[in-house]
Amino acid sequence: MTEAKALEIPFWLKVTMTIKEAAAYSNIGINKIEELLKQPKCDFVLYVGNKKLVKRKEFEKYISKTVEI
């Protein structure tokens, strides 16, 4: 097994996800997630330099409380 394969973690175990992972996890489009992350009061965005990550637990809470996106 290669080292890269050994470090792969399933989405549901990660603390943060990339936008692509969040889109696959939630079945919400990449563009819509990027739009949500740009909102001033978005509590599930984490900035790492210029990179935006999605906080999984906060994202799940947002989805569970939201009726329409």
Helices and strands as residue ranges (DSSP letters): H 3-6, G 11-13, E 16-17, H 19-26, H 30-37, E 45-48, E 51-55, H 56-65
